[in-house]
Amino acid sequence: MKHLSVVLAVFNEEKNLEDCLKSVKDIAQEIVIVDGSSTDKTVEIAKKFNARILVTDNPPIFHINKQKAIDMANNEWILQLDADERVSPALAKEIMNVISMTDKEIKKYQESIPSKKLFLRHQELLEKRDGRIGTESEEYAAFFVPRLNYFLGRYLRYGGVYPDGVIRLIKKGKAYLPCKDVHEQMVVEGKVGWLQHDLYHIDSPTFDRYLKRNSRYIDLMATELKENKKNKKFGSSAQYFFILPFSWFVLTYVRHKGFRDGWPGFVFSFFSALRFPRSYIRSLKN
Protein backbone atom coordinates (compact mmCIF):
# COMPACT_ATOMS: atom_id res chain seq x y z
CA MET A 1 0.00 0.00 0.00
CA LYS A 2 1.31 3.45 -0.92
CA HIS A 3 1.66 6.08 1.78
CA LEU A 4 -0.26 9.35 1.92
CA SER A 5 0.71 12.74 3.35
CA VAL A 6 -2.11 15.07 4.45
CA VAL A 7 -1.10 18.74 4.40
CA LEU A 8 -2.84 21.91 5.57
CA ALA A 9 -2.11 25.63 5.88
CA VAL A 10 -4.03 27.11 8.82
CA PHE A 11 -4.58 30.25 10.84
CA ASN A 12 -6.78 30.41 13.97
CA GLU A 13 -8.70 27.25 13.07
CA GLU A 14 -9.30 25.78 16.54
CA LYS A 15 -13.01 25.38 15.76
CA ASN A 16 -12.39 23.37 12.57
CA LEU A 17 -9.04 21.63 12.67
CA GLU A 18 -9.83 18.73 15.00
CA ASP A 19 -12.82 17.50 12.97
CA CYS A 20 -10.79 17.81 9.78
CA LEU A 21 -7.87 15.78 11.13
CA LYS A 22 -10.18 13.18 12.66
CA SER A 23 -11.58 12.56 9.18
CA VAL A 24 -8.14 11.64 7.78
CA LYS A 25 -6.26 10.17 10.76
CA ASP A 26 -6.81 6.59 9.58
CA ILE A 27 -5.40 7.18 6.08
CA ALA A 28 -2.61 9.69 6.76
CA GLN A 29 0.84 8.23 7.32
CA GLU A 30 2.00 11.83 7.80
CA ILE A 31 0.22 15.09 8.71
CA VAL A 32 1.93 18.39 7.89
CA ILE A 33 0.63 21.70 9.26
CA VAL A 34 1.90 25.14 8.24
CA ASP A 35 0.48 27.61 10.77
CA GLY A 36 0.37 31.34 10.12
CA SER A 37 1.16 32.27 13.75
CA SER A 38 -2.26 31.43 15.17
CA THR A 39 -3.27 33.09 18.45
CA ASP A 40 -5.75 30.38 19.47
CA LYS A 41 -5.32 26.63 20.16
CA THR A 42 -4.73 25.60 16.55
CA VAL A 43 -1.14 24.41 17.12
CA GLU A 44 -2.11 22.52 20.30
CA ILE A 45 -4.76 20.62 18.37
CA ALA A 46 -2.31 19.79 15.58
CA LYS A 47 0.13 18.35 18.13
CA LYS A 48 -2.59 15.95 19.35
CA PHE A 49 -2.43 14.31 15.92
CA ASN A 50 1.39 14.09 15.91
CA ALA A 51 1.58 16.54 13.02
CA ARG A 52 4.81 18.03 11.75
CA ILE A 53 4.31 21.76 12.31
CA LEU A 54 5.91 24.85 10.83
CA VAL A 55 4.91 28.18 12.40
CA THR A 56 5.44 31.11 10.06
CA ASP A 57 3.76 34.37 9.01
CA ASN A 58 0.25 34.63 7.52
CA PRO A 59 0.47 36.15 4.01
CA PRO A 60 -2.67 37.59 2.34
CA ILE A 61 -2.34 35.03 -0.46
CA PHE A 62 -2.71 31.92 1.68
CA HIS A 63 -1.58 29.68 -1.19
CA ILE A 64 1.96 30.61 -0.16
CA ASN A 65 1.57 28.63 3.07
CA LYS A 66 -0.30 25.86 1.27
CA GLN A 67 2.66 25.41 -1.04
CA LYS A 68 5.03 25.36 1.93
CA ALA A 69 3.00 22.50 3.39
CA ILE A 70 3.07 20.63 0.07
CA ASP A 71 6.86 21.07 -0.15
CA MET A 72 7.28 19.61 3.37
CA ALA A 73 5.46 16.37 2.55
CA ASN A 74 7.58 13.22 2.33
CA ASN A 75 5.25 10.70 0.68
CA GLU A 76 4.56 10.06 -3.01
CA TRP A 77 0.91 11.11 -2.76
CA ILE A 78 -0.32 14.26 -1.03
CA LEU A 79 -3.84 15.21 0.05
CA GLN A 80 -4.06 18.98 0.49
CA LEU A 81 -7.00 20.13 2.62
CA ASP A 82 -8.42 23.24 4.25
CA ALA A 83 -9.31 23.08 7.95
CA ASP A 84 -13.03 23.48 7.22
CA GLU A 85 -13.10 20.43 4.95
CA ARG A 86 -14.08 16.89 5.96
CA VAL A 87 -13.18 13.61 4.23
CA SER A 88 -16.02 11.10 4.36
CA PRO A 89 -15.27 7.39 4.93
CA ALA A 90 -16.27 6.72 1.29
CA LEU A 91 -13.86 9.36 -0.02
CA ALA A 92 -11.08 8.15 2.29
CA LYS A 93 -11.46 4.61 0.95
CA GLU A 94 -11.53 5.87 -2.63
CA ILE A 95 -8.34 7.89 -2.14
CA MET A 96 -6.41 4.90 -0.81
CA ASN A 97 -7.73 2.68 -3.61
CA VAL A 98 -6.80 5.15 -6.35
CA ILE A 99 -3.23 5.81 -5.17
CA SER A 100 -2.66 2.05 -5.14
CA MET A 101 -3.75 1.67 -8.79
CA THR A 102 -1.57 1.65 -11.89
CA ASP A 103 -2.16 4.37 -14.48
CA LYS A 104 -4.02 1.86 -16.69
CA GLU A 105 -6.27 0.90 -13.78
CA ILE A 106 -6.93 4.56 -12.99
CA LYS A 107 -7.89 5.23 -16.62
CA LYS A 108 -10.39 2.38 -16.50
CA TYR A 109 -11.73 3.64 -13.16
CA GLN A 110 -12.28 7.11 -14.63
CA GLU A 111 -14.60 5.62 -17.24
CA SER A 112 -16.79 4.08 -14.52
CA ILE A 113 -17.50 7.27 -12.54
CA PRO A 114 -21.31 7.87 -12.64
CA SER A 115 -21.09 11.69 -12.76
CA LYS A 116 -18.22 11.79 -15.24
CA LYS A 117 -20.05 14.00 -17.77
CA LEU A 118 -21.00 16.57 -15.12
CA PHE A 119 -17.46 16.62 -13.76
CA LEU A 120 -15.88 17.05 -17.21
CA ARG A 121 -18.27 19.90 -18.06
CA HIS A 122 -17.17 21.61 -14.86
CA GLN A 123 -13.53 21.06 -15.78
CA GLU A 124 -14.13 22.58 -19.22
CA LEU A 125 -15.48 25.74 -17.58
CA LEU A 126 -12.42 25.94 -15.34
CA GLU A 127 -10.12 25.53 -18.33
CA LYS A 128 -11.90 28.32 -20.21
CA ARG A 129 -11.12 30.56 -17.25
CA ASP A 130 -7.68 29.28 -16.24
CA GLY A 131 -6.27 27.59 -19.33
CA ARG A 132 -5.49 23.92 -19.83
CA ILE A 133 -5.17 21.96 -16.60
CA GLY A 134 -2.57 19.20 -16.71
CA THR A 135 -0.50 17.97 -19.64
CA GLU A 136 -0.62 15.22 -22.26
CA SER A 137 0.67 12.23 -20.37
CA GLU A 138 -0.19 8.65 -19.51
CA GLU A 139 0.80 9.30 -15.89
CA TYR A 140 -1.94 10.53 -13.54
CA ALA A 141 -0.47 13.29 -11.38
CA ALA A 142 -3.51 14.94 -9.76
CA PHE A 143 -7.21 14.50 -9.06
CA PHE A 144 -10.13 16.83 -8.75
CA VAL A 145 -12.48 16.14 -5.85
CA PRO A 146 -16.15 17.20 -6.06
CA ARG A 147 -16.98 19.44 -3.12
CA LEU A 148 -20.28 20.02 -1.31
CA ASN A 149 -20.40 23.47 0.28
CA TYR A 150 -22.30 23.91 3.55
CA PHE A 151 -23.98 27.31 3.57
CA LEU A 152 -26.39 28.56 6.27
CA GLY A 153 -27.58 25.11 7.32
CA ARG A 154 -27.65 23.45 3.91
CA TYR A 155 -25.29 21.79 1.42
CA LEU A 156 -25.72 23.71 -1.84
CA ARG A 157 -26.30 21.54 -4.91
CA TYR A 158 -27.47 24.18 -7.39
CA GLY A 159 -26.63 27.74 -8.39
CA GLY A 160 -23.56 26.52 -10.27
CA VAL A 161 -21.94 25.66 -6.94
CA TYR A 162 -21.71 21.88 -7.39
CA PRO A 163 -19.47 19.99 -8.14
CA ASP A 164 -17.07 22.85 -7.23
CA GLY A 165 -14.17 20.65 -8.29
CA VAL A 166 -10.89 21.32 -6.49
CA ILE A 167 -7.54 19.61 -7.07
CA ARG A 168 -6.71 18.08 -3.71
CA LEU A 169 -4.93 14.78 -4.38
CA ILE A 170 -1.54 15.22 -6.08
CA LYS A 171 1.71 13.37 -6.73
CA LYS A 172 4.73 14.89 -5.02
CA GLY A 173 6.77 17.04 -7.40
CA LYS A 174 4.09 16.93 -10.10
CA ALA A 175 1.84 19.83 -9.01
CA TYR A 176 2.26 23.23 -7.41
CA LEU A 177 0.47 26.50 -6.65
CA PRO A 178 1.85 29.60 -8.43
CA CYS A 179 1.07 31.68 -5.29
CA LYS A 180 0.09 34.78 -7.26
CA ASP A 181 -3.69 34.89 -6.92
CA VAL A 182 -6.29 33.71 -4.38
CA HIS A 183 -8.37 32.10 -7.16
CA GLU A 184 -5.48 30.53 -9.07
CA GLN A 185 -5.54 27.00 -10.40
CA MET A 186 -2.94 24.42 -9.43
CA VAL A 187 -0.34 23.74 -12.13
CA VAL A 188 -0.07 20.02 -12.89
CA GLU A 189 2.67 18.25 -14.83
CA GLY A 190 0.80 15.13 -15.86
CA LYS A 191 -2.73 13.83 -16.39
CA VAL A 192 -5.61 15.06 -14.24
CA GLY A 193 -8.47 12.78 -13.18
CA TRP A 194 -11.49 12.89 -10.87
CA LEU A 195 -12.56 11.18 -7.68
CA GLN A 196 -16.28 10.49 -7.40
CA HIS A 197 -17.05 10.88 -3.68
CA ASP A 198 -17.72 14.32 -2.22
CA LEU A 199 -15.47 16.37 0.01
CA TYR A 200 -17.58 18.15 2.63
CA HIS A 201 -16.77 21.84 2.95
CA ILE A 202 -18.16 23.54 6.08
CA ASP A 203 -17.80 26.86 4.33
CA SER A 204 -20.29 29.19 5.99
CA PRO A 205 -22.36 27.58 8.76
CA THR A 206 -23.33 31.08 10.00
CA PHE A 207 -23.99 34.34 8.18
CA ASP A 208 -21.36 36.11 10.28
CA ARG A 209 -18.65 33.66 9.14
CA TYR A 210 -19.78 34.09 5.53
CA LEU A 211 -19.54 37.88 5.71
CA LYS A 212 -16.05 37.74 7.21
CA ARG A 213 -14.78 35.32 4.57
CA ASN A 214 -16.53 37.26 1.82
CA SER A 215 -14.95 40.50 3.02
CA ARG A 216 -11.45 38.99 2.75
CA TYR A 217 -12.10 37.93 -0.83
CA ILE A 218 -13.43 41.39 -1.65
CA ASP A 219 -10.23 42.95 -0.28
CA LEU A 220 -8.20 40.75 -2.61
CA MET A 221 -10.45 41.57 -5.55
CA ALA A 222 -10.05 45.29 -4.77
CA THR A 223 -6.27 44.91 -4.80
CA GLU A 224 -6.45 43.21 -8.20
CA LEU A 225 -8.68 46.01 -9.52
CA LYS A 226 -6.16 48.60 -8.39
CA GLU A 227 -3.47 46.79 -10.35
CA ASN A 228 -5.76 46.59 -13.38
CA LYS A 229 -6.37 50.33 -13.12
CA LYS A 230 -2.62 50.96 -13.31
CA ASN A 231 -2.48 48.78 -16.42
CA LYS A 232 -5.52 50.55 -17.91
CA LYS A 233 -7.66 47.41 -17.68
CA PHE A 234 -10.11 48.89 -15.19
CA GLY A 235 -13.77 48.52 -16.18
CA SER A 236 -16.45 51.21 -15.93
CA SER A 237 -18.51 51.83 -12.81
CA ALA A 238 -21.63 50.74 -14.73
CA GLN A 239 -20.01 47.38 -15.36
CA TYR A 240 -19.27 46.77 -11.66
CA PHE A 241 -22.45 48.29 -10.23
CA PHE A 242 -25.01 46.93 -12.67
CA ILE A 243 -23.87 44.61 -15.47
CA LEU A 244 -21.68 42.13 -13.54
CA PRO A 245 -23.87 41.77 -10.41
CA PHE A 246 -27.10 41.44 -12.42
CA SER A 247 -25.66 38.89 -14.86
CA TRP A 248 -24.13 36.90 -11.97
CA PHE A 249 -27.42 36.75 -10.05
CA VAL A 250 -29.37 35.65 -13.14
CA LEU A 251 -26.73 33.06 -13.98
CA THR A 252 -26.59 31.48 -10.50
CA TYR A 253 -30.14 31.90 -9.22
CA VAL A 254 -32.12 31.42 -12.44
CA ARG A 255 -30.09 29.60 -15.09
CA HIS A 256 -28.31 27.29 -12.62
CA LYS A 257 -31.45 26.93 -10.48
CA GLY A 258 -30.11 28.37 -7.24
CA PHE A 259 -33.73 28.80 -6.17
CA ARG A 260 -33.88 25.03 -5.63
CA ASP A 261 -31.56 25.46 -2.64
CA GLY A 262 -34.22 27.56 -0.90
CA TRP A 263 -33.41 30.63 1.15
CA PRO A 264 -29.65 29.82 1.38
CA GLY A 265 -29.57 29.66 -2.43
CA PHE A 266 -31.01 33.17 -2.71
CA VAL A 267 -28.62 34.60 -0.11
CA PHE A 268 -25.64 33.00 -1.84
CA SER A 269 -26.57 34.37 -5.27
CA PHE A 270 -27.45 37.84 -3.98
CA PHE A 271 -24.43 38.46 -1.77
CA SER A 272 -21.94 36.88 -4.17
CA ALA A 273 -23.29 39.27 -6.84
CA LEU A 274 -22.64 42.19 -4.48
CA ARG A 275 -18.91 41.43 -4.45
CA PHE A 276 -18.54 43.32 -7.73
CA PRO A 277 -19.71 46.79 -6.57
CA ARG A 278 -18.16 46.29 -3.11
CA SER A 279 -14.73 45.47 -4.57
CA TYR A 280 -15.01 48.43 -6.93
CA ILE A 281 -15.73 50.82 -4.06
CA ARG A 282 -12.83 49.46 -1.98
CA SER A 283 -10.47 49.74 -4.94
CA LEU A 284 -11.06 53.51 -4.98
CA LYS A 285 -9.78 53.92 -1.44
CA ASN A 286 -6.15 54.85 -0.85
KOLNU-203666 format. One record per residue (C-alpha): residue number from 1; residue in three letters; x, y, z. Coordinates in nm, 2 decimals. Layout:
<rec NUM; ala; <X; Y; Z>>
...
END
This chain:
<rec 1; met; <0.00; 0.00; 0.00>>
<rec 2; lys; <0.13; 0.35; -0.09>>
<rec 3; his; <0.17; 0.61; 0.18>>
<rec 4; leu; <-0.03; 0.93; 0.19>>
<rec 5; ser; <0.07; 1.27; 0.34>>
<rec 6; val; <-0.21; 1.51; 0.44>>
<rec 7; val; <-0.11; 1.87; 0.44>>
<rec 8; leu; <-0.28; 2.19; 0.56>>
<rec 9; ala; <-0.21; 2.56; 0.59>>
<rec 10; val; <-0.40; 2.71; 0.88>>
<rec 11; phe; <-0.46; 3.02; 1.08>>
<rec 12; asn; <-0.68; 3.04; 1.40>>
<rec 13; glu; <-0.87; 2.72; 1.31>>
<rec 14; glu; <-0.93; 2.58; 1.65>>
<rec 15; lys; <-1.30; 2.54; 1.58>>
<rec 16; asn; <-1.24; 2.34; 1.26>>
<rec 17; leu; <-0.90; 2.16; 1.27>>
<rec 18; glu; <-0.98; 1.87; 1.50>>
<rec 19; asp; <-1.28; 1.75; 1.30>>
<rec 20; cys; <-1.08; 1.78; 0.98>>
<rec 21; leu; <-0.79; 1.58; 1.11>>
<rec 22; lys; <-1.02; 1.32; 1.27>>
<rec 23; ser; <-1.16; 1.26; 0.92>>
<rec 24; val; <-0.81; 1.16; 0.78>>
<rec 25; lys; <-0.63; 1.02; 1.08>>
<rec 26; asp; <-0.68; 0.66; 0.96>>
<rec 27; ile; <-0.54; 0.72; 0.61>>
<rec 28; ala; <-0.26; 0.97; 0.68>>
<rec 29; gln; <0.08; 0.82; 0.73>>
<rec 30; glu; <0.20; 1.18; 0.78>>
<rec 31; ile; <0.02; 1.51; 0.87>>
<rec 32; val; <0.19; 1.84; 0.79>>
<rec 33; ile; <0.06; 2.17; 0.93>>
<rec 34; val; <0.19; 2.51; 0.82>>
<rec 35; asp; <0.05; 2.76; 1.08>>
<rec 36; gly; <0.04; 3.13; 1.01>>
<rec 37; ser; <0.12; 3.23; 1.37>>
<rec 38; ser; <-0.23; 3.14; 1.52>>
<rec 39; thr; <-0.33; 3.31; 1.84>>
<rec 40; asp; <-0.57; 3.04; 1.95>>
<rec 41; lys; <-0.53; 2.66; 2.02>>
<rec 42; thr; <-0.47; 2.56; 1.65>>
<rec 43; val; <-0.11; 2.44; 1.71>>
<rec 44; glu; <-0.21; 2.25; 2.03>>
<rec 45; ile; <-0.48; 2.06; 1.84>>
<rec 46; ala; <-0.23; 1.98; 1.56>>
<rec 47; lys; <0.01; 1.84; 1.81>>
<rec 48; lys; <-0.26; 1.60; 1.94>>
<rec 49; phe; <-0.24; 1.43; 1.59>>
<rec 50; asn; <0.14; 1.41; 1.59>>
<rec 51; ala; <0.16; 1.65; 1.30>>
<rec 52; arg; <0.48; 1.80; 1.17>>
<rec 53; ile; <0.43; 2.18; 1.23>>
<rec 54; leu; <0.59; 2.49; 1.08>>
<rec 55; val; <0.49; 2.82; 1.24>>
<rec 56; thr; <0.54; 3.11; 1.01>>
<rec 57; asp; <0.38; 3.44; 0.90>>
<rec 58; asn; <0.03; 3.46; 0.75>>
<rec 59; pro; <0.05; 3.61; 0.40>>
<rec 60; pro; <-0.27; 3.76; 0.23>>
<rec 61; ile; <-0.23; 3.50; -0.05>>
<rec 62; phe; <-0.27; 3.19; 0.17>>
<rec 63; his; <-0.16; 2.97; -0.12>>
<rec 64; ile; <0.20; 3.06; -0.02>>
<rec 65; asn; <0.16; 2.86; 0.31>>
<rec 66; lys; <-0.03; 2.59; 0.13>>
<rec 67; gln; <0.27; 2.54; -0.10>>
<rec 68; lys; <0.50; 2.54; 0.19>>
<rec 69; ala; <0.30; 2.25; 0.34>>
<rec 70; ile; <0.31; 2.06; 0.01>>
<rec 71; asp; <0.69; 2.11; -0.01>>
<rec 72; met; <0.73; 1.96; 0.34>>
<rec 73; ala; <0.55; 1.64; 0.25>>
<rec 74; asn; <0.76; 1.32; 0.23>>
<rec 75; asn; <0.52; 1.07; 0.07>>
<rec 76; glu; <0.46; 1.01; -0.30>>
<rec 77; trp; <0.09; 1.11; -0.28>>
<rec 78; ile; <-0.03; 1.43; -0.10>>
<rec 79; leu; <-0.38; 1.52; 0.00>>
<rec 80; gln; <-0.41; 1.90; 0.05>>
<rec 81; leu; <-0.70; 2.01; 0.26>>
<rec 82; asp; <-0.84; 2.32; 0.43>>
<rec 83; ala; <-0.93; 2.31; 0.79>>
<rec 84; asp; <-1.30; 2.35; 0.72>>
<rec 85; glu; <-1.31; 2.04; 0.50>>
<rec 86; arg; <-1.41; 1.69; 0.60>>
<rec 87; val; <-1.32; 1.36; 0.42>>
<rec 88; ser; <-1.60; 1.11; 0.44>>
<rec 89; pro; <-1.53; 0.74; 0.49>>
<rec 90; ala; <-1.63; 0.67; 0.13>>
<rec 91; leu; <-1.39; 0.94; 0.00>>
<rec 92; ala; <-1.11; 0.82; 0.23>>
<rec 93; lys; <-1.15; 0.46; 0.10>>
<rec 94; glu; <-1.15; 0.59; -0.26>>
<rec 95; ile; <-0.83; 0.79; -0.21>>
<rec 96; met; <-0.64; 0.49; -0.08>>
<rec 97; asn; <-0.77; 0.27; -0.36>>
<rec 98; val; <-0.68; 0.52; -0.63>>
<rec 99; ile; <-0.32; 0.58; -0.52>>
<rec 100; ser; <-0.27; 0.20; -0.51>>
<rec 101; met; <-0.37; 0.17; -0.88>>
<rec 102; thr; <-0.16; 0.16; -1.19>>
<rec 103; asp; <-0.22; 0.44; -1.45>>
<rec 104; lys; <-0.40; 0.19; -1.67>>
<rec 105; glu; <-0.63; 0.09; -1.38>>
<rec 106; ile; <-0.69; 0.46; -1.30>>
<rec 107; lys; <-0.79; 0.52; -1.66>>
<rec 108; lys; <-1.04; 0.24; -1.65>>
<rec 109; tyr; <-1.17; 0.36; -1.32>>
<rec 110; gln; <-1.23; 0.71; -1.46>>
<rec 111; glu; <-1.46; 0.56; -1.72>>
<rec 112; ser; <-1.68; 0.41; -1.45>>
<rec 113; ile; <-1.75; 0.73; -1.25>>
<rec 114; pro; <-2.13; 0.79; -1.26>>
<rec 115; ser; <-2.11; 1.17; -1.28>>
<rec 116; lys; <-1.82; 1.18; -1.52>>
<rec 117; lys; <-2.01; 1.40; -1.78>>
<rec 118; leu; <-2.10; 1.66; -1.51>>
<rec 119; phe; <-1.75; 1.66; -1.38>>
<rec 120; leu; <-1.59; 1.70; -1.72>>
<rec 121; arg; <-1.83; 1.99; -1.81>>
<rec 122; his; <-1.72; 2.16; -1.49>>
<rec 123; gln; <-1.35; 2.11; -1.58>>
<rec 124; glu; <-1.41; 2.26; -1.92>>
<rec 125; leu; <-1.55; 2.57; -1.76>>
<rec 126; leu; <-1.24; 2.59; -1.53>>
<rec 127; glu; <-1.01; 2.55; -1.83>>
<rec 128; lys; <-1.19; 2.83; -2.02>>
<rec 129; arg; <-1.11; 3.06; -1.72>>
<rec 130; asp; <-0.77; 2.93; -1.62>>
<rec 131; gly; <-0.63; 2.76; -1.93>>
<rec 132; arg; <-0.55; 2.39; -1.98>>
<rec 133; ile; <-0.52; 2.20; -1.66>>
<rec 134; gly; <-0.26; 1.92; -1.67>>
<rec 135; thr; <-0.05; 1.80; -1.96>>
<rec 136; glu; <-0.06; 1.52; -2.23>>
<rec 137; ser; <0.07; 1.22; -2.04>>
<rec 138; glu; <-0.02; 0.87; -1.95>>
<rec 139; glu; <0.08; 0.93; -1.59>>
<rec 140; tyr; <-0.19; 1.05; -1.35>>
<rec 141; ala; <-0.05; 1.33; -1.14>>
<rec 142; ala; <-0.35; 1.49; -0.98>>
<rec 143; phe; <-0.72; 1.45; -0.91>>
<rec 144; phe; <-1.01; 1.68; -0.88>>
<rec 145; val; <-1.25; 1.61; -0.59>>
<rec 146; pro; <-1.62; 1.72; -0.61>>
<rec 147; arg; <-1.70; 1.94; -0.31>>
<rec 148; leu; <-2.03; 2.00; -0.13>>
<rec 149; asn; <-2.04; 2.35; 0.03>>
<rec 150; tyr; <-2.23; 2.39; 0.36>>
<rec 151; phe; <-2.40; 2.73; 0.36>>
<rec 152; leu; <-2.64; 2.86; 0.63>>
<rec 153; gly; <-2.76; 2.51; 0.73>>
<rec 154; arg; <-2.77; 2.35; 0.39>>
<rec 155; tyr; <-2.53; 2.18; 0.14>>
<rec 156; leu; <-2.57; 2.37; -0.18>>
<rec 157; arg; <-2.63; 2.15; -0.49>>
<rec 158; tyr; <-2.75; 2.42; -0.74>>
<rec 159; gly; <-2.66; 2.77; -0.84>>
<rec 160; gly; <-2.36; 2.65; -1.03>>
<rec 161; val; <-2.19; 2.57; -0.69>>
<rec 162; tyr; <-2.17; 2.19; -0.74>>
<rec 163; pro; <-1.95; 2.00; -0.81>>
<rec 164; asp; <-1.71; 2.28; -0.72>>
<rec 165; gly; <-1.42; 2.06; -0.83>>
<rec 166; val; <-1.09; 2.13; -0.65>>
<rec 167; ile; <-0.75; 1.96; -0.71>>
<rec 168; arg; <-0.67; 1.81; -0.37>>
<rec 169; leu; <-0.49; 1.48; -0.44>>
<rec 170; ile; <-0.15; 1.52; -0.61>>
<rec 171; lys; <0.17; 1.34; -0.67>>
<rec 172; lys; <0.47; 1.49; -0.50>>
<rec 173; gly; <0.68; 1.70; -0.74>>
<rec 174; lys; <0.41; 1.69; -1.01>>
<rec 175; ala; <0.18; 1.98; -0.90>>
<rec 176; tyr; <0.23; 2.32; -0.74>>
<rec 177; leu; <0.05; 2.65; -0.66>>
<rec 178; pro; <0.19; 2.96; -0.84>>
<rec 179; cys; <0.11; 3.17; -0.53>>
<rec 180; lys; <0.01; 3.48; -0.73>>
<rec 181; asp; <-0.37; 3.49; -0.69>>
<rec 182; val; <-0.63; 3.37; -0.44>>
<rec 183; his; <-0.84; 3.21; -0.72>>
<rec 184; glu; <-0.55; 3.05; -0.91>>
<rec 185; gln; <-0.55; 2.70; -1.04>>
<rec 186; met; <-0.29; 2.44; -0.94>>
<rec 187; val; <-0.03; 2.37; -1.21>>
<rec 188; val; <-0.01; 2.00; -1.29>>
<rec 189; glu; <0.27; 1.82; -1.48>>
<rec 190; gly; <0.08; 1.51; -1.59>>
<rec 191; lys; <-0.27; 1.38; -1.64>>
<rec 192; val; <-0.56; 1.51; -1.42>>
<rec 193; gly; <-0.85; 1.28; -1.32>>
<rec 194; trp; <-1.15; 1.29; -1.09>>
<rec 195; leu; <-1.26; 1.12; -0.77>>
<rec 196; gln; <-1.63; 1.05; -0.74>>
<rec 197; his; <-1.71; 1.09; -0.37>>
<rec 198; asp; <-1.77; 1.43; -0.22>>
<rec 199; leu; <-1.55; 1.64; 0.00>>
<rec 200; tyr; <-1.76; 1.82; 0.26>>
<rec 201; his; <-1.68; 2.18; 0.30>>
<rec 202; ile; <-1.82; 2.35; 0.61>>
<rec 203; asp; <-1.78; 2.69; 0.43>>
<rec 204; ser; <-2.03; 2.92; 0.60>>
<rec 205; pro; <-2.24; 2.76; 0.88>>
<rec 206; thr; <-2.33; 3.11; 1.00>>
<rec 207; phe; <-2.40; 3.43; 0.82>>
<rec 208; asp; <-2.14; 3.61; 1.03>>
<rec 209; arg; <-1.87; 3.37; 0.91>>
<rec 210; tyr; <-1.98; 3.41; 0.55>>
<rec 211; leu; <-1.95; 3.79; 0.57>>
<rec 212; lys; <-1.61; 3.77; 0.72>>
<rec 213; arg; <-1.48; 3.53; 0.46>>
<rec 214; asn; <-1.65; 3.73; 0.18>>
<rec 215; ser; <-1.50; 4.05; 0.30>>
<rec 216; arg; <-1.15; 3.90; 0.28>>
<rec 217; tyr; <-1.21; 3.79; -0.08>>
<rec 218; ile; <-1.34; 4.14; -0.16>>
<rec 219; asp; <-1.02; 4.29; -0.03>>
<rec 220; leu; <-0.82; 4.07; -0.26>>
<rec 221; met; <-1.04; 4.16; -0.56>>
<rec 222; ala; <-1.01; 4.53; -0.48>>
<rec 223; thr; <-0.63; 4.49; -0.48>>
<rec 224; glu; <-0.64; 4.32; -0.82>>
<rec 225; leu; <-0.87; 4.60; -0.95>>
<rec 226; lys; <-0.62; 4.86; -0.84>>
<rec 227; glu; <-0.35; 4.68; -1.03>>
<rec 228; asn; <-0.58; 4.66; -1.34>>
<rec 229; lys; <-0.64; 5.03; -1.31>>
<rec 230; lys; <-0.26; 5.10; -1.33>>
<rec 231; asn; <-0.25; 4.88; -1.64>>
<rec 232; lys; <-0.55; 5.05; -1.79>>
<rec 233; lys; <-0.77; 4.74; -1.77>>
<rec 234; phe; <-1.01; 4.89; -1.52>>
<rec 235; gly; <-1.38; 4.85; -1.62>>
<rec 236; ser; <-1.64; 5.12; -1.59>>
<rec 237; ser; <-1.85; 5.18; -1.28>>
<rec 238; ala; <-2.16; 5.07; -1.47>>
<rec 239; gln; <-2.00; 4.74; -1.54>>
<rec 240; tyr; <-1.93; 4.68; -1.17>>
<rec 241; phe; <-2.25; 4.83; -1.02>>
<rec 242; phe; <-2.50; 4.69; -1.27>>
<rec 243; ile; <-2.39; 4.46; -1.55>>
<rec 244; leu; <-2.17; 4.21; -1.35>>
<rec 245; pro; <-2.39; 4.18; -1.04>>
<rec 246; phe; <-2.71; 4.14; -1.24>>
<rec 247; ser; <-2.57; 3.89; -1.49>>
<rec 248; trp; <-2.41; 3.69; -1.20>>
<rec 249; phe; <-2.74; 3.68; -1.01>>
<rec 250; val; <-2.94; 3.57; -1.31>>
<rec 251; leu; <-2.67; 3.31; -1.40>>
<rec 252; thr; <-2.66; 3.15; -1.05>>
<rec 253; tyr; <-3.01; 3.19; -0.92>>
<rec 254; val; <-3.21; 3.14; -1.24>>
<rec 255; arg; <-3.01; 2.96; -1.51>>
<rec 256; his; <-2.83; 2.73; -1.26>>
<rec 257; lys; <-3.14; 2.69; -1.05>>
<rec 258; gly; <-3.01; 2.84; -0.72>>
<rec 259; phe; <-3.37; 2.88; -0.62>>
<rec 260; arg; <-3.39; 2.50; -0.56>>
<rec 261; asp; <-3.16; 2.55; -0.26>>
<rec 262; gly; <-3.42; 2.76; -0.09>>
<rec 263; trp; <-3.34; 3.06; 0.11>>
<rec 264; pro; <-2.96; 2.98; 0.14>>
<rec 265; gly; <-2.96; 2.97; -0.24>>
<rec 266; phe; <-3.10; 3.32; -0.27>>
<rec 267; val; <-2.86; 3.46; -0.01>>
<rec 268; phe; <-2.56; 3.30; -0.18>>
<rec 269; ser; <-2.66; 3.44; -0.53>>
<rec 270; phe; <-2.75; 3.78; -0.40>>
<rec 271; phe; <-2.44; 3.85; -0.18>>
<rec 272; ser; <-2.19; 3.69; -0.42>>
<rec 273; ala; <-2.33; 3.93; -0.68>>
<rec 274; leu; <-2.26; 4.22; -0.45>>
<rec 275; arg; <-1.89; 4.14; -0.45>>
<rec 276; phe; <-1.85; 4.33; -0.77>>
<rec 277; pro; <-1.97; 4.68; -0.66>>
<rec 278; arg; <-1.82; 4.63; -0.31>>
<rec 279; ser; <-1.47; 4.55; -0.46>>
<rec 280; tyr; <-1.50; 4.84; -0.69>>
<rec 281; ile; <-1.57; 5.08; -0.41>>
<rec 282; arg; <-1.28; 4.95; -0.20>>
<rec 283; ser; <-1.05; 4.97; -0.49>>
<rec 284; leu; <-1.11; 5.35; -0.50>>
<rec 285; lys; <-0.98; 5.39; -0.14>>
<rec 286; asn; <-0.62; 5.49; -0.09>>
END
